């Protein structure tokens, strides 16, 4: 075409439009010096082949070879010069209908620029510069280090009694059986450093090492290698932990921890001013994890067909029947039914609708963050879910950008440069090789999520090898808590006796037992034996082999197992017999609580596990003494 010849692409825009100028400023910060920008009022005369009215109607991209692109295509072609933005142009050119829809949307916005400007301010704010996430990453990694610290300390004080040599499910027994049955496959199917050793000393080493590495992450020291070791250490313990480390927050910590390895800066010592920007693809994967966690938590409740959720009465039972209630949960249980149903509706809105805002413009992301954190705070106030609530809040941090966070962080952290070098940003993207990993992660996690809510009945044959390879590492998962609401609370009470006639209860540290003991806060620590007792009560001891092992350790007087309990009612010598009685527990009402000091009432349901002794470790049919009638 006749007229000016460009060395670089030139985007010509409508200079009198403030809305246009703000978006052009954003695109310019993305493309850097790869593209020139100019208002048509200044340069239109240099391109006589382009009719003046075309400049006023739509942006025009003039390529160095003279090719002129207009409207949405011009914008997408311009953004293709920005690292990581070429997918927009590819979709425009190759996806059926994408070009027509994009151009129609562009024309609509061009005709309603004033309204589009107002909407832009509402959704993005006044500043359209691309957000940075240096402070967001800084806070995310340190909070994750704190979660790891809590998890390892919590395990450290429990592992000897759970999976130690004298524990309920010794890790050495698991690995010995696996070595006999699995052969060389055992190293893939059971990925754990405990193949080196599974004695108590090595378990303590993993926990102690986890504590030190967690502190390193918290203080910003060699975060990437420290996070990789933390993932390996925690995976090692989860693999040999059996039933005691099979909770959704354990695999959530592993998946979050693995993503954090790629999110962390490759520096030995912290230096926020010299760090490379967080990889955008990993930022997306962290948000994708949060989306899956929250959306699936709501979707599984509906997909399960559970009557309590479908009738919106699940919270009539939840506070009372959850594994380890708290005293605010007792008060929440007393609230009227209309409030409980309203709470269910709010919960479904937050779990099913709000997660989509995770991928929305920044101000909607901020609203999503606030709603999700608020939900976690309410859950933490009314129940004990160890580090789960804090970990979910940590996943919400990348929804906030630096411009938002610097208003709340200390002055030294908030006084970071307004924008980091574009050269650093470009060199990062040239080195970014995470796309194939992201494709696999999104594909596998999507398949698992769809299977979880019943959209996929059978795993496709082509996906089975991939799933078979990644599953043992527990780092690409599906989620969904409380798909079916427990509407009653069976509770196991373990009793011991020296003569078979007089029975004394074992009191656990945290689970309900004593009717006058106030439900207490124990989170973020997780008493894993107390938690497993809740699951065991919902079934039979025959389906919980660990329970018989637990009773046998009581008969042996194992100090490691007894340390998991509130107190040992047989301090001199172990009992000769133990048994387990099943009760149904209920919260009391306000009158009973006020007059008698009772938080609970209970009714006996019968024998959960028959009397056993060391001479007969298997349960034997026996008619136990009737438990004392209590409230």
C-alpha positions, 0 to 999 in steps of 0.5 A: 500500500502507498504511504509510510513503511513501518519497521515495526507493527503500528497499532492506530487507535482512536485517540479522543477515547479515554477508554481506548487510551487505557486499554492501549496503555495496557497492551503497550506494557505487554508488548513492550517495544515490539509494537508501536502505538499512535492515535489516528489523529496524528498518523492517519495522513501517513496512510492514505490507503486507509479511509479516515472513517475506518480509523474512527470505527476500529483500531487498525494494525499496520504491519511492516509489509503493508498488511492492514488488520482491523477490529478484533483481529488487529487487537489479537494480532497485536497481543500475539507479539506479547509473550504467552498471548498468541493463543488469542489469535490462534483461537480467532483464526482456527476455532469455528465461530470465534472470528465472527463472535469476536468481531461482533463483540468488538463492534458492540463495544465500539458503539458503546464506549462510554458504557464499556468504560464504566464497566471497565472501571467497575471490573478492573479499576482505574489502572489497567496496567497488567498486574504483578504478583511478586508480593502475592507469591511472597505471601503465598510461599511463606504461608505455605511454609507455615502450613507445612510447619503445622503439618509436620509438627502435628505428625511428629508428636503422633507418628510413634503411636500411629505408624511407629514400631509399637504403633497401631499400624507399623510402617515397617509391616506395610513395606515388608508386605509390599516388598513381598507382593509387589517386587520392583513395582513397589518403588513406584506404587509406594513412593516413599523415602521410608524404603531406606528405613521405616524405623521410629528414628527415620520417621522422626528424621522426616518430621524434624527435617520437615520442620527445618525446611518449613522454616526455610520456606517461611524465611525465604531461604532456598525456597524451590529446593526446600519445597521439593524436599518438603513435598518428598518428605510429606509424600513419604509419610502419607504413603506409609501412613495408611488410614491415618494420612488418607485425608483430602487435606493431605493430598491437597497439601501435596498438590499445592506443595508441588505447584509451589516448587515451580512457583518459587523463585530460584534464589538461595537468599530472599531478594524481592527486588531481583526476583523474576516474576512468577510464571503466569502458567503456574499462577493459573494452575494454582487458581485452577486448583482452588477452583477445583477444590471449591467447585467440586466441594459443592458439585459432589453434594448435589451429584451424590443425591443425598436427601439432606443436601437436596432438601437444604437441611444438612446444617441441621445435622452437620454441627453435631455430627462432624468429626470434632465439633467445637463449642461455637458449633454447639451454639450454631446447632441451636439456631432455627431451621430457617437460618440453617437452610439460608446458610446452606443456600449461601454455602452452595452459592459460594461453592458453585458460583463464586469459584468462576470468579477466580478467572474473572477481572481483578475486582471480581477476583477480589470478591471471590477471595473475600467470599472464600476466605469468609466461608473458611473462617466460618468453617474453622469457627464451628469445626476442627479441620486441622490445617485445611482451612488455612491451606485453602486461604493460602490458595486464595492469596494468588487471587490478589495482586501486588497493587492490592497487597502493598496497602496491607503489608509492612512499609518495607515490603510495600515499597517495591518498584511499580513495575519490574524490568520488561527484559526480566519478564521476557527472559523468563518467558523464553525459559518457561517450559511449563506448558506441557506439564500444565496440559497434563495436569489440567487434563488429568484433574478435569477427568478426575473431577468429572468422574467424581461428580458422575459426568464420566463413568469409565476412564478412557483407555488412552488415559489409563496409563497416565492415571496409573503413573501419576496416581501414586504421587497423590499430586493431581487429585479430585476433591469434594468434602461431605458429599453425603451428610451424616445425620446421626452421631454414633460414637465408640467408647473403649473400655478396659477391665482387669476382671471382666466385670468392672469396666473403665472408659478410656478418655480420648483427648479431643473426640466426644466422650465425657458428657460434660466436657466442652467441645474444644478447639484443636485445629490446626493440629489434627489428632488423627486417632480421634478422627479415625474413631469417627470414621470407624463408628460409621461402619464395623470394626471388621471394616477397620482392621486398624481398630483391632490393632489399636485394642491390642496395643491397649492390652499391651500397654504400649506407651506410644499408643497410650500417649495419644489418649487423654489419660491411661485408666490402668497406670499400673498394668494394662487391662486383661480385657478391652471392648468397645461400646457404641453410643448415639451422641446428641448435643444437649439443648440450652436448658440442659446445658444451663441446668446440668452443665451437659454439652452432650447426651447419649444412648447406648446402641450395643456392642461395637467390638466384643471383648478381646484379650491377649490370649484371644486377640480376635474378638470373641462372642461374649455378653458384656456387662451392660454399660452404665446408663448415662444421660 
